[in-house]
Amino acid sequence: MDLFYRHKVVAVEPAFARLYKRRDFQRTALCFSIALSLGSLHADDEVGRLTYTPFHNSMAQTGGTGLLRTPHAQVLPFGDINFSYHHEDNIDTSTIHGIGAHNTVMMGVGIFPHLELVVQNTHKDFSGEPWEPATSSDLSVSGKVNFDWLIPTDWFQFAVGIQDVGGEASFHETYYAVASKRFYDFRFSLGYGYNDEETLYEHQMGSDYLSGAFGGVEYQPLSWLQLVGDYDGTGLNAGVKAFTPSSWLPWGLQANISYQAYSDSSTPGRDNQWIGAGLTLPLAGSNYSTRYNRDTSVGVDSEEPTVAVREASMAEFALASRATDKDQPKTSIEQALLEPTPVVPAVAPEVAEQLLSQRLVEYGFENVSVGSAGSELIVRAENNLFNQNELDAIGVILGFISEQSSYPAFSLYLLNNNIPVIKVAGSEQDLADIFHSNYTPLSRLTVSDGHDQHDHVAWVSERENSHTLKPRVILSPSLYSTIGTELGVFDYSLALSTNLQVPVWTGGLVDVRHMLPIANSDDYEPGEYFGNDRHQSEIDRALIHQGFKLPQDAFAQVSVGQIKTDYLGGTGELRWQSPEGTHKFGLEASYYEHKDNSNARNATPVLAHYRYYFDQYDWALEANAGEYWAGDTGFKITSKHWFGDTAVSIFFEHTDSSFAGLNIALPLTFRKDMAPDPIQIRGIEQWTWGYRTMVRNENNFLDGTLVQEVDLQNRIDRNYYNRDRLSARYINSNLERLRDAYLLYR
């Protein structure tokens, strides 16, 4: 039996031209009457109020942000992600998943300014036997874009959206346009939609859902409470929403609860109550989220202070205003500011260099060399402390240089596996602007390839605290999973990945990984449908890697050994990026044989890579093409969106079949890990989870063998180039993070 997704993601032909076909516009009049009747409840004493409490947004029951069952013109903020679960009353498990009341799992992302994407799964039973009608589920993708960049927000807000993009098995396909306008504590929304009645399956919300006029009103009498009513084309709905105040949860998180208490929907089995819970958080984390909040312009604000920088500025002001009150309790930032900043007294330059070298070594940096060439300070250092992002290490080291160096110029060479990968240079004034003033815009640093000769350098210390033969143990979860199959909403096999890495010489690294099964769903049990794909207790990877710095800013790596448990062979990689880091080209070739089965096909993948980086959005467009692991040939296009150290990737793949999907890659380790002396135990710098579904076919069959790449954790981009984020454009668009790391970790 073939298992398949109930939904696929494909290109959709425009349908908004059909929005204005003749309909019964009595629905429009009804929407306006609801708005006017609720608006009359507004108190007279609010008329003169000039500033509003922010109006909170949450997910509608289906499709994305909205009221109860209808969308409004708002979208998720750029860089935010939302997880929601909605449970509807009176679910009939005797009918298939696409008919009547259902539960909904949703994940929405503010992928660009003014654009949200939402992945949702609707189901009745979470899991069960495939022959039971309520076991299966529907996986779909929706999108909405608003036009705040075109229409002044004091006029109104306008958005267009698509629910359940493409596919043969579509249960929620809808196209709509909607406008919203806020008046004091009320927000009114009015829209018009098109629901294709000629699709293979009837719309799960009803054939009249968003078919013609729809609208609703939200009333927010308190900053955390909303009363909501809407008309969705099938009937009226009324309910309430509650949101956590900003002071309740850390890191910019906000939780919400939605409750639809009333519905008179004409759709059979849909005049129900439903309750939902949601959580919204910034993908970038609290220290960087503010740089994505740009209400009147687009892109990432590279000059917006991070949370830590703003707290430090406020703490300095607070300390100055109460300097005489010694008994007043101090915050952690204030306490750090009270600690004396190490300042080197007027000593000989060689002594100052030796003190700087000693400080870097004691802090935990490796392969430290400090010297000078004329009027320039030269520092070489390797970072294995800040594994989420090399920028943190650069910020701390440059901050130390700004404290202790009297040279008018500096050059910092960042090493990985004792190979210089990048050079960051500037002046004494540049460092003062970045670390010791509130000057904006920040001075740009000179960033280039680190392939310089150092014959002319007078070193006072060379390669102190060597990285060689210091084991690093990297612990992380390993998750195999399926979403939205005929066996249920989510099936999984979970294991503990223990990766031992030992640097043996310059550029050389031994890499061994063991998998220890922890738990799995019933469908991953031996003999069940996914039983052959479950984790086993085994060493699935044992490799030795050798990296090489080549002329003309190129880098190469050769990896030889065992991968995918049963295959022996090797992989060669070649990488080059342009001086500013805008363009990157790569080539990868491999040869692997099955170690036990001589009749098995040899894997000979060969791929060419390209990447273009937009620093305005922290966005990378990637493409690769060639032969993949199973011998299939084709291409893959990826849109990768960075939010701090979290990346959200949307991709399309085509070889023998076509696929589309979404991945989220995030670090599962501390921002600053323990020092590797004599051994380091830490989490993983990048853990990836996502899904893909077959597109451009009728049934969306699962096929995990196509468009597979060589599974190397220690690729050049990841092991040497900060997950492909070590370039002039990236560093100079993240200067605030350098100051942030220095303030937090000096």
C-alpha positions in Angstrom: 0.0 0.0 0.0 1.3 3.4 -0.9 1.0 6.2 1.6 0.5 9.7 0.5 0.0 13.2 1.7 -3.5 14.6 1.4 -2.2 17.8 0.1 0.5 19.1 -2.1 2.1 22.5 -2.7 2.2 23.7 -6.3 2.0 26.9 -8.3 -1.5 28.4 -8.4 -3.1 30.2 -11.3 -4.4 33.7 -10.3 -8.0 33.6 -9.3 -8.7 37.1 -7.9 -10.2 38.1 -11.2 -13.0 35.8 -10.4 -13.7 37.4 -7.1 -16.2 39.9 -8.4 -18.7 37.6 -10.1 -22.3 38.3 -9.2 -23.2 37.3 -5.6 -26.0 38.0 -3.1 -24.7 41.4 -1.7 -27.2 41.1 1.1 -24.2 39.5 2.9 -22.3 42.7 2.6 -25.1 44.7 4.2 -25.3 42.1 7.0 -21.6 42.6 7.7 -22.0 46.3 7.9 -24.9 46.0 10.2 -22.9 43.9 12.6 -20.1 46.4 12.6 -22.4 49.4 13.2 -24.3 47.7 16.0 -21.1 46.8 17.9 -19.6 50.2 17.1 -22.5 51.9 18.9 -21.3 50.3 22.2 -18.2 52.4 22.2 -18.0 54.8 25.2 -18.1 58.5 24.6 -15.1 59.1 26.8 -12.9 57.3 24.3 -13.5 59.8 21.5 -10.7 62.0 22.4 -8.1 59.3 22.9 -5.2 59.9 20.5 -3.0 56.8 21.2 -4.1 53.2 21.1 -3.1 50.0 22.9 -1.6 47.7 20.2 -4.3 45.4 18.7 -3.2 41.8 19.2 -3.5 39.2 16.4 -3.9 35.5 16.5 -4.9 32.6 14.2 -8.4 32.1 12.9 -9.7 28.6 12.9 -8.2 27.9 9.5 -5.9 29.6 7.0 -3.9 32.1 9.0 -4.3 35.2 11.1 -7.9 36.4 11.5 -10.9 36.6 13.7 -12.8 33.4 14.4 -13.4 31.8 11.0 -12.5 34.7 8.7 -9.2 36.5 7.8 -8.5 40.1 8.5 -5.9 42.4 6.7 -3.1 41.9 9.3 -0.3 39.5 8.9 2.3 38.0 11.3 5.1 40.4 12.0 8.3 39.9 10.1 10.4 37.4 11.9 7.7 36.0 14.1 6.5 32.4 14.2 3.2 31.1 15.7 2.1 27.7 16.8 -1.6 27.1 17.3 -3.9 24.2 18.1 -7.7 24.3 17.7 -10.2 21.7 18.9 -13.7 21.8 17.6 -16.7 20.3 19.3 -18.9 17.5 17.9 -16.4 15.8 15.7 -17.9 12.9 13.8 -15.3 10.1 13.5 -17.5 7.9 11.4 -16.9 10.2 8.4 -13.6 10.9 6.6 -11.3 13.7 7.8 -12.4 16.1 5.1 -16.0 16.4 6.2 -17.4 18.4 9.1 -15.8 19.4 12.4 -12.1 18.8 12.9 -9.0 19.7 14.9 -6.4 22.0 13.5 -2.6 22.2 14.0 -1.1 25.4 12.6 2.4 26.9 12.1 2.6 30.4 10.7 5.8 32.4 9.8 6.2 36.1 9.0 8.7 35.2 6.3 9.0 38.7 4.8 7.7 42.1 5.8 4.0 42.1 5.0 3.9 38.4 4.1 2.9 35.4 6.2 3.0 31.7 5.3 0.9 29.1 7.2 1.2 25.3 7.2 -1.8 23.6 8.8 -3.0 20.1 9.4 -6.7 19.3 9.8 -7.6 16.0 11.3 -10.2 14.1 13.5 -8.1 11.4 15.1 -4.4 12.0 15.7 -3.5 8.4 14.7 -5.2 5.1 14.0 -5.5 2.3 11.5 -5.5 3.4 7.8 -8.9 1.8 7.0 -10.6 3.9 9.7 -12.3 6.9 8.0 -11.1 9.5 10.6 -7.5 8.5 10.7 -6.2 10.4 7.7 -5.7 14.2 7.7 -5.2 17.1 5.3 -1.9 19.0 5.1 -2.1 22.4 3.4 -0.2 25.7 2.9 -1.8 29.2 2.9 -0.4 32.6 2.4 -1.4 36.3 2.9 0.2 39.5 1.9 -0.9 43.0 3.1 -0.2 46.3 1.4 0.9 48.5 4.3 3.9 49.4 2.1 1.5 50.9 -0.5 -1.5 52.2 1.5 -1.0 54.5 4.5 -2.0 52.7 7.6 -4.1 55.6 8.9 -6.4 55.0 5.9 -7.0 51.3 6.2 -5.2 48.0 5.8 -5.7 45.8 2.8 -4.6 42.2 2.1 -5.1 39.4 -0.4 -4.7 35.7 0.5 -4.9 32.1 -0.7 -5.8 29.2 1.5 -4.8 25.6 0.7 -2.5 26.4 -2.2 -2.9 24.0 -5.2 -3.1 20.2 -5.1 -5.7 17.7 -6.2 -6.8 16.8 -2.6 -7.8 20.3 -1.5 -10.3 20.7 1.3 -9.8 24.4 2.1 -9.0 26.1 -1.2 -10.1 29.7 -1.1 -9.1 33.1 -2.6 -9.9 36.4 -0.9 -9.3 40.1 -0.5 -10.0 41.9 2.8 -9.8 45.4 4.2 -9.5 46.3 7.9 -9.8 49.6 9.8 -9.3 50.4 13.4 -11.5 52.9 15.3 -10.3 53.3 18.9 -10.9 49.9 20.6 -12.7 48.4 17.5 -11.3 46.8 14.4 -13.7 46.3 11.5 -12.9 43.9 8.6 -14.8 43.4 5.3 -13.8 41.1 2.5 -14.8 39.2 -0.6 -13.8 35.7 -1.4 -14.0 33.0 -4.0 -14.5 29.3 -3.1 -14.0 27.1 -6.1 -17.1 24.8 -6.1 -15.7 22.7 -9.0 -12.8 21.2 -7.0 -12.6 17.4 -6.4 -13.6 17.8 -2.7 -16.2 20.1 -1.1 -14.7 22.8 1.1 -14.5 21.4 4.7 -15.8 24.7 6.1 -18.8 24.5 3.7 -19.5 25.4 0.1 -20.5 28.9 1.0 -17.4 29.6 3.2 -15.7 32.8 2.1 -17.8 32.6 -1.1 -18.8 36.2 -1.6 -18.9 38.8 1.2 -17.6 38.2 4.7 -16.5 40.4 7.6 -16.4 40.9 11.3 -15.6 43.1 14.3 -13.1 42.8 17.1 -13.5 44.8 20.2 -10.6 45.1 22.6 -11.8 46.7 25.8 -8.7 45.7 27.7 -5.2 45.3 26.5 -5.4 41.5 26.9 -9.1 40.8 26.0 -11.0 40.8 22.7 -14.7 40.2 22.0 -15.0 38.9 18.4 -17.9 38.4 15.9 -17.7 37.5 12.3 -19.7 36.3 9.3 -18.0 33.7 7.2 -20.5 33.1 4.4 -22.1 30.2 6.1 -23.3 32.0 9.2 -22.5 34.2 12.2 -19.9 33.3 14.8 -19.1 35.0 18.2 -16.4 34.4 20.8 -13.6 35.8 22.9 -9.8 35.9 22.8 -7.3 36.5 25.6 -3.6 37.3 25.4 -0.8 37.3 27.9 0.6 40.7 28.8 4.1 41.4 27.6 5.5 41.2 31.1 4.3 37.6 31.7 6.6 35.7 29.4 10.3 36.1 28.5 12.0 36.5 25.2 9.2 38.3 23.5 6.8 35.4 23.7 3.0 35.9 23.8 0.4 33.2 24.4 -3.3 33.4 23.5 -6.5 31.5 24.0 -9.5 31.7 21.6 -13.0 30.4 22.3 -15.8 30.4 19.7 -19.0 30.3 21.9 -21.6 30.6 19.2 -22.2 29.7 15.6 -25.2 29.4 13.4 -23.3 28.0 10.4 -25.5 26.5 7.7 -22.8 23.9 6.9 -23.9 20.5 8.3 -21.9 19.7 11.5 -20.2 23.1 11.7 -22.5 25.1 14.0 -20.1 24.3 16.8 -18.0 25.7 19.5 -14.2 25.5 19.3 -11.4 26.4 21.6 -7.8 27.1 20.6 -4.4 28.0 22.1 -1.5 29.7 20.4 2.1 30.8 21.1 3.9 33.5 19.1 7.6 34.2 19.5 10.4 36.0 17.6 12.5 33.5 15.6 15.6 35.7 16.1 15.4 35.5 19.9 15.1 38.3 22.4 18.5 39.8 21.8 17.9 40.5 18.1 14.2 40.6 17.5 13.9 44.4 17.7 15.9 44.8 14.5 13.0 43.2 12.5 10.3 45.6 13.8 10.1 48.0 11.0 6.5 49.3 10.7 7.1 51.9 8.0 9.9 50.4 5.9 11.2 47.0 4.8 14.1 44.9 5.5 16.3 44.2 8.5 17.2 47.3 10.6 21.0 46.8 11.0 21.3 49.8 13.3 18.5 48.9 15.7 20.0 48.2 19.1 19.6 44.7 20.5 17.8 44.1 23.7 21.1 43.8 25.6 22.4 47.0 24.2 19.3 48.9 25.1 19.3 47.5 28.6 22.9 48.5 29.0 22.1 52.0 27.9 19.2 52.3 30.3 21.3 50.7 33.1 24.0 53.3 32.6 21.5 56.1 32.8 19.9 54.5 35.9 23.3 54.1 37.6 24.1 57.7 36.9 20.8 58.9 38.3 21.2 57.1 41.6 24.9 56.9 42.0 24.7 58.0 45.6 22.2 55.3 46.6 24.4 52.3 47.4 21.7 50.3 49.0 19.5 50.2 45.9 19.4 46.7 44.4 21.0 46.4 41.0 20.0 44.5 37.9 22.3 41.9 36.3 23.2 44.4 33.5 23.8 47.2 36.1 26.0 44.9 38.2 28.1 44.0 35.1 28.5 47.7 34.4 29.7 48.3 38.0 32.5 45.8 37.5 35.6 47.7 36.5 36.5 47.4 32.8 40.0 46.0 32.5 42.3 48.7 31.2 45.9 48.2 30.4 48.1 50.8 32.0 50.7 52.7 30.0 53.1 49.8 29.4 55.4 48.8 26.5 53.4 47.5 23.5 54.9 44.1 23.8 53.6 43.8 27.4 50.2 45.0 26.3 50.2 42.3 23.6 51.2 39.6 26.0 48.4 40.7 28.4 45.9 40.5 25.6 47.1 37.1 24.5 46.8 35.9 28.1 43.3 37.2 28.4 42.1 35.5 25.2 43.6 32.2 26.3 42.1 32.4 29.8 38.8 33.2 28.3 38.9 30.0 26.3 39.9 30.9 22.8 42.3 28.6 21.0 45.3 28.8 18.7 45.9 32.4 20.0 48.6 34.5 18.4 49.2 38.1 19.1 51.8 40.4 17.5 52.3 43.6 15.6 53.4 44.8 12.2 54.4 48.5 12.4 51.5 50.4 13.7 49.0 47.5 13.3 48.0 45.0 15.9 47.7 41.4 14.6 45.5 38.8 16.4 44.8 35.2 15.4 42.3 33.2 17.3 40.0 30.2 17.0 36.5 30.2 18.5 34.9 27.0 19.9 33.0 28.8 22.6 30.3 30.6 20.7 29.0 27.9 18.5 25.6 29.5 17.6 27.4 32.3 15.7 31.0 33.3 15.1 29.9 36.9 15.3 29.7 36.6 19.1 33.4 35.5 19.2 34.4 38.3 16.9 32.5 40.8 19.1 34.2 39.6 22.3 37.7 39.6 20.8 37.3 43.0 19.2 35.9 44.3 22.5 39.0 43.1 24.3 41.2 44.7 21.7 39.4 48.0 22.1 40.1 47.8 25.9 43.7 46.8 25.7 45.3 48.0 22.5 46.9 51.4 21.8 47.6 50.6 18.2 45.9 52.9 15.7 44.9 49.9 13.5 44.1 46.2 14.0 43.6 43.0 12.0 41.8 40.0 13.5 42.2 36.6 11.7 39.5 34.1 12.7 40.6 30.5 12.5 38.7 27.3 12.2 40.6 24.1 12.7 43.7 26.4 12.8 43.0 27.6 9.2 42.5 31.3 8.7 39.0 31.8 7.1 38.4 35.5 7.4 40.1 38.8 8.3 38.3 41.6 10.1 40.3 44.9 10.1 39.7 48.5 11.2 40.9 51.4 13.2 41.0 52.2 16.9 38.3 54.8 16.2 36.1 52.1 14.6 36.3 50.0 17.7 35.5 53.0 19.9 32.4 53.8 17.9 31.2 50.2 18.1 31.9 49.3 21.7 32.2 52.5 23.7 29.8 55.1 22.3 26.2 55.4 21.1 27.3 56.6 17.7 25.2 55.6 14.8 25.5 54.6 12.0 28.2 52.2 13.2 31.6 52.3 11.5 31.9 49.6 8.9 34.7 47.1 9.3 37.0 45.9 6.5 36.3 42.2 6.0 38.3 40.0 3.6 39.6 36.6 3.1 42.1 35.6 5.8 44.8 34.2 3.4 47.6 36.7 4.3 51.3 36.0 4.9 52.6 36.9 8.3 56.3 36.8 7.8 56.6 40.5 8.7 54.7 40.1 12.0 56.6 40.3 15.3 54.8 37.8 17.4 54.8 38.0 21.2 52.8 34.7 21.4 52.1 32.0 18.9 49.4 29.4 18.8 48.7 29.5 22.6 46.1 27.0 23.8 46.2 24.6 20.8 43.0 23.0 19.7 44.7 19.8 18.7 43.5 16.5 20.3 40.8 18.2 22.4 37.6 16.0 22.1 34.3 17.6 21.5 31.1 15.7 22.3 28.0 17.1 20.6 24.7 15.9 21.9 21.4 16.4 19.9 18.1 14.8 19.1 17.7 12.9 15.9 14.2 12.8 14.6 12.7 10.9 11.6 9.1 11.8 11.1 6.1 11.9 8.7 3.3 14.4 8.7 -0.3 14.0 7.4 -0.2 10.5 6.1 -3.0 7.9 6.0 -1.6 6.5 9.3 -2.1 9.7 11.2 -1.0 13.3 11.8 2.5 12.6 13.0 4.7 9.5 13.2 8.2 9.6 14.5 11.4 7.8 15.6 13.5 9.7 18.1 17.1 9.0 19.1 20.0 10.6 20.9 22.8 11.6 18.5 26.2 11.6 20.2 28.9 13.0 17.9 32.5 12.8 18.8 34.8 15.2 17.0 38.6 15.3 17.5 40.9 17.8 15.7 44.1 15.9 15.0 46.1 18.5 13.1 45.6 21.7 11.1 42.5 21.1 8.9 42.2 17.4 10.1 39.1 16.2 12.0 38.0 12.8 13.1 34.2 12.6 13.2 32.2 9.7 14.7 28.5 9.6 15.4 26.4 7.1 17.4 22.6 6.8 17.4 20.8 5.6 20.6 17.0 5.1 20.0 14.8 6.7 22.7 11.2 6.5 21.5 9.0 6.0 18.5 5.4 6.0 17.5 3.5 2.7 16.8 4.0 3.0 13.1 7.8 2.9 13.5 7.7 -0.4 15.4 9.3 -3.4 13.8 7.0 -4.9 11.2 4.9 -1.7 10.9 4.8 0.5 7.8 7.8 2.7 8.8 9.5 0.0 10.8 12.5 -0.3 8.4 13.2 3.4 8.8 13.4 3.5 12.6 16.6 4.4 14.4 18.9 1.6 15.3 21.6 1.6 18.1 24.6 1.9 15.8 27.5 4.1 14.6 26.1 5.5 11.5 29.0 7.9 10.6 32.8 7.6 10.9 34.8 10.0 8.8 38.0 11.9 8.7 37.9 15.4 7.1 40.8 17.4 5.8 40.3 21.1 4.9 42.5 23.2 2.7 42.8 26.9 2.1 43.4 27.5 -1.6 44.5 30.6 -3.6 42.0 33.1 -4.8 39.8 32.8 -1.7 38.8 29.2 -2.5 38.5 26.5 0.1 38.4 22.7 -0.3 37.7 19.7 1.9 38.0 16.0 1.5 36.0 13.6 3.7 36.7 9.8 3.7 35.0 7.0 5.7 31.5 5.6 6.4 28.2 7.3 6.1 24.5 6.2 6.2 25.6 3.2 8.3 26.4 0.9 5.3 28.3 3.0 2.8 32.1 3.5 2.5 33.7 6.1 0.3 34.4 9.8 0.2 33.3 13.3 -0.7 35.2 16.2 -2.1 34.0 19.8 -1.7 35.1 23.1 -3.3 33.9 26.5 -2.3 34.5 30.1 -3.4 32.7 33.3 -2.5 33.0 36.8 -3.8 34.9 39.4 -1.8 31.8 40.9 -0.3 30.1 37.5 0.2 27.2 38.3 -2.1 27.9 35.3 -4.4 29.0 31.8 -3.5 29.8 29.0 -5.9 30.4 25.4 -4.9 31.1 21.9 -6.4 30.6 18.6 -4.6 31.5 15.1 -5.9 31.2 11.8 -4.0 31.7 8.1 -4.5 30.3 5.5 -2.0 29.9 1.7 -2.1 27.6 -0.5 0.1 30.0 -2.3 2.4 27.9 -5.6 2.6 26.0 -5.8 -0.6 28.1 -5.9 -3.7 24.9 -5.8 -5.9 23.7 -2.5 -4.4 24.0 0.5 -6.7 27.1 2.7 -6.0 26.3 6.3 -5.1 28.1 8.8 -7.3 26.4 12.2 -6.6 27.8 15.3 -8.3 26.3 18.7 -7.5 27.0 22.3 -8.4 25.9 25.0 -5.9 25.2 28.7 -6.1 24.0 31.2 -3.4 23.0 34.9 -3.6 22.8 36.8 -0.3 20.5 39.9 0.3 21.8 41.5 3.5 18.8 43.9 3.6 16.6 40.9 4.5 19.2 38.5 5.9 18.0 36.3 3.0 19.8 33.8 0.8 18.6 32.3 -2.5 20.3 29.0 -3.1 20.3 26.5 -6.0 22.0 23.2 -6.7 21.8 20.9 -9.7 23.3 17.7 -10.9 23.1 14.0 -9.8 21.8 13.1 -6.4 22.4 10.1 -4.1 19.9 7.7 -5.8 21.2 8.6 -9.3 18.3 10.9 -10.1 19.2 14.1 -11.8 17.6 17.5 -11.5 17.7 20.6 -9.3 16.7 22.2 -6.0 15.9 25.9 -5.4 15.8 27.2 -1.8 14.7 30.5 -0.3 16.5 30.7 3.1 15.4 33.4 5.6 17.7 34.1 8.6 16.3 35.4 11.8 19.2 35.7 14.2 20.6 32.1 14.3 17.3 30.5 13.1 16.8 29.8 9.4 13.5 29.1 7.8 13.8 27.6 4.3 11.2 27.1 1.6 12.3 24.8 -1.2 11.3 23.2 -4.5 13.0 20.1 -5.8 12.6 18.4 -9.1 14.2 15.2 -10.4 12.1 12.1 -11.4 9.3 13.7 -9.3 8.7 17.2 -7.9 8.6 18.1 -4.2 8.1 21.3 -2.2 8.6 21.8 1.5 9.7 23.8 4.5 12.6 23.4 6.9 13.5 25.1 10.2 17.1 25.0 11.3 18.0 26.3 14.8 20.8 25.9 17.3 20.2 23.5 20.2 23.1 24.7 22.4 23.9 27.6 24.6 24.9 30.9 23.1 28.2 30.4 24.9 29.3 26.8 25.5 31.8 25.4 28.0 35.5 25.9 27.2 37.1 22.9 25.4 39.6 22.1 28.2 40.4 19.3 28.3 37.1 18.1 26.7 34.0 20.0 25.6 30.4 18.7 25.9 27.8 20.8 24.1 24.7 20.9 22.0 24.5 21.1 18.3 24.9 24.4 16.4 22.2 23.5 13.8 19.3 21.1 14.2 17.0 20.9 11.2 13.4 19.7 11.0 10.8 20.1 8.3 8.6 18.4 5.8 8.3 18.0 2.1 5.4 16.8 0.0 5.3 15.6 -3.6 3.7 18.1 -6.0 2.4 18.1 -9.6 0.7 14.7 -9.2 -2.7 13.6 -8.1 -2.0 11.7 -4.9 1.2 13.2 -3.2 2.9 9.8 -2.7 5.8 9.7 -0.2 9.2 9.0 -1.7 12.1 9.6 0.5 14.8 8.3 -1.9 14.7 11.1 -4.4 16.7 14.4 -4.2 18.9 13.1 -1.4 22.3 14.8 -0.8 25.3 13.4 1.0 24.5 13.6 4.7 27.7 15.4 6.0 27.4 17.5 9.2 30.9 18.8 8.7 30.5 20.6 5.4 32.7 23.5 4.6 29.9 26.0 5.0 29.0 24.7 8.4 32.4 23.8 9.9 34.4 26.7 8.6 32.1 29.5 7.4 29.6 29.9 10.3 26.7 28.1 8.5 27.5 30.1 5.3 27.4 33.5 7.3 31.0 34.6 7.3 31.3 37.5 4.9 31.7 41.2 4.7 28.1 41.8 3.9 26.9 39.6 6.8 29.3 41.0 9.4 28.7 44.7 8.5 24.9 44.2 8.6 25.2 42.7 12.1 27.5 45.1 13.9 25.0 45.6 16.7 25.5 41.9 17.5 29.2 42.5 18.0 28.4 45.1 20.7 25.7 42.9 22.1 28.1 39.9 22.6 30.7 42.1 24.2 28.3 43.6 26.7 26.9 40.3 27.7 30.1 38.1 27.8 33.1 40.4 28.5 
